[in-house]
Amino acid sequence: MVIDRGGLAEFLLRRREVLQPEDVGLTRGQRRRITGLRREEVAGLCHMSTDYYARLERGTGPQPSEQMIASIAQGLHLSVDERDHLFRLAGHQPPPRGPSSDHINPGLLRILDRLNDTPAEIVTELGETLRQTHLGVALTGDTTHFAGAHRSIAYRWFADESSRLLYAPKDHPLLSRLWVSGLREIMTRRGPSSRAAQLADALLDRSVEFRAIWELHEIGVRPPETKNFVHRELGALELTCQTLTDPTQSHSLLVYTAAPGTESYEKLQLLSVIGAQSLR
């Protein structure tokens, strides 16, 4: 496929013009006079330099890579159809849709962008973190930086003992069964060539505990509504997890809250201070 520089430039410009700061979790300044987002704001959302983005919008930049186009599509909060259109304009074949895609539905992103005072994250069906609020990072650490099989919390649970330190020891047996049961369900649904099957094969070779639970053929183990975290600075937190699922992409938005008046509620207030300090 050949890049359509003019079409790409015009599409980027139009999408930038219709987005407002509030749509992408940014604060609108009192003296804002332009319509839509500034180029530097879009560049920041897409994790690239303002100069690079500006050249694309002027039609003078190099052909962007597939990874760069994926970042732009997410930064501009494009729908899947818009994302595919952007890929074709840039001269690339669009990536697959569905559970293997990391592209987050813009509706789910808009909700996450408004959760400034709550730990929250968007994950795939394999437990791969795609996006976190700053309080989500303060609670669990940055879980978006993992690569390969370690992106999946189910894989890390059995392959890296340190991943369990975040959760109360009393919950470890249930969580082990939960990850194994979930992985088996997804593998059965997606087939023997799926990423779930690849993770299961890797863990069967690596973990004695995983093998023992896998042989039980448990299905339908569900997570408890209350999750018991162990924060390195705040200690034990008992949080309720509410889930909103996007069925088209098999992504879930997880939101963690605490009952008012509880010790965990007070600790969440302290977590916002810790999160602000880490951002600075």
Residue pairs with C-beta under 8 A, 6 or more apart in sequence:
1 88
1 91
1 92
1 93
2 91
3 63
3 89
3 90
3 91
4 88
4 89
4 91
5 59
5 60
6 59
7 89
8 56
8 59
8 86
8 89
8 90
9 56
9 57
9 58
9 59
11 85
11 86
11 89
12 53
12 56
12 57
12 72
12 76
13 57
15 76
15 78
15 82
16 36
16 37
16 39
16 42
16 57
16 76
17 35
17 36
17 37
18 36
19 36
19 37
19 42
19 76
19 77
20 28
20 36
20 37
21 27
21 28
21 32
21 37
21 41
22 28
23 77
23 110
23 113
24 37
24 41
24 45
24 75
24 77
24 109
24 113
25 112
25 113
25 114
25 116
26 37
26 41
39 50
39 53
39 54
39 57
40 50
42 53
42 75
42 76
43 49
43 50
43 52
43 53
43 54
45 75
45 76
46 53
46 68
46 71
46 72
46 74
46 75
46 76
47 71
47 75
48 68
48 71
48 72
52 61
53 72
55 61
55 62
56 64
56 72
63 90
63 91
64 72
64 90
66 87
66 92
66 95
69 86
69 87
69 90
69 92
70 83
70 95
70 102
70 103
72 86
73 82
73 83
73 86
73 87
73 103
74 103
74 104
74 109
76 82
77 106
77 109
77 110
78 86
78 106
79 105
79 106
80 97
80 101
80 103
80 105
80 248
80 249
83 94
83 103
84 94
87 93
87 94
87 95
88 94
95 101
95 103
97 248
97 249
98 248
98 249
98 250
99 124
99 125
99 186
99 190
99 249
99 250
100 195
101 249
102 124
102 128
102 130
103 249
104 122
104 130
104 131
104 246
104 249
104 251
105 246
105 248
105 249
105 251
107 246
108 122
108 244
108 246
108 251
108 253
109 122
109 131
111 244
111 253
112 120
112 122
112 131
112 133
112 253
115 133
115 255
116 133
116 134
116 135
117 135
117 272
118 133
118 135
118 255
118 256
118 257
119 133
119 135
119 136
119 138
119 139
119 140
119 239
119 255
119 256
119 268
119 271
120 132
120 133
120 135
120 136
120 253
120 254
120 255
120 256
121 129
121 130
121 131
121 132
121 133
121 136
121 140
121 143
121 253
121 254
122 129
122 130
122 131
122 132
122 251
122 252
122 253
122 254
123 129
123 130
123 153
123 251
123 252
123 254
124 130
124 250
124 251
125 186
125 250
125 251
125 252
126 151
126 152
126 154
126 183
126 186
126 195
126 196
126 199
127 152
127 153
127 154
127 179
127 182
128 146
128 151
128 152
128 153
129 143
129 144
129 146
129 151
129 153
130 144
130 251
131 144
132 140
132 142
132 143
132 144
134 275
134 276
134 278
134 279
135 268
135 271
135 272
135 275
136 256
137 275
137 278
138 271
138 272
138 274
138 275
138 278
139 229
139 231
139 237
139 256
139 271
140 166
140 229
141 166
143 153
146 156
149 155
149 159
149 198
149 199
149 202
150 156
150 159
150 160
152 199
153 163
153 179
154 179
154 180
154 182
154 183
154 199
154 203
155 199
155 202
155 203
156 163
157 163
157 164
157 175
157 176
157 179
158 176
158 179
158 203
158 206
158 207
158 209
158 210
159 203
159 206
159 207
164 172
164 175
165 230
165 232
166 229
166 230
166 231
167 175
167 227
167 228
167 229
167 230
168 228
168 229
168 230
168 236
170 228
171 224
171 227
171 228
174 221
174 224
176 209
176 210
176 213
177 213
177 218
177 221
178 221
178 222
178 223
180 210
180 213
180 214
180 216
180 218
180 221
181 218
181 219
181 220
181 221
182 221
183 196
183 199
183 200
183 203
184 200
184 214
184 217
184 218
184 219
185 219
185 220
186 194
186 196
187 194
187 196
187 197
187 200
190 196
190 197
191 197
200 214
203 210
203 211
203 214
204 210
204 211
204 214
223 241
225 240
225 241
226 238
226 239
226 240
226 241
227 238
227 239
227 240
227 241
227 256
228 236
228 237
228 238
228 239
229 236
229 237
229 238
229 239
230 236
230 237
231 237
231 267
231 271
233 274
234 267
234 270
234 271
234 274
235 267
236 264
237 258
237 264
237 267
237 268
238 258
238 262
238 264
239 256
239 257
239 258
239 264
239 268
240 256
240 257
240 258
240 259
241 254
241 255
241 256
242 254
242 255
242 257
243 252
243 253
243 254
243 255
244 252
244 253
244 255
245 251
245 252
245 253
246 252
246 253
257 268
258 264
258 265
258 267
258 268
259 265
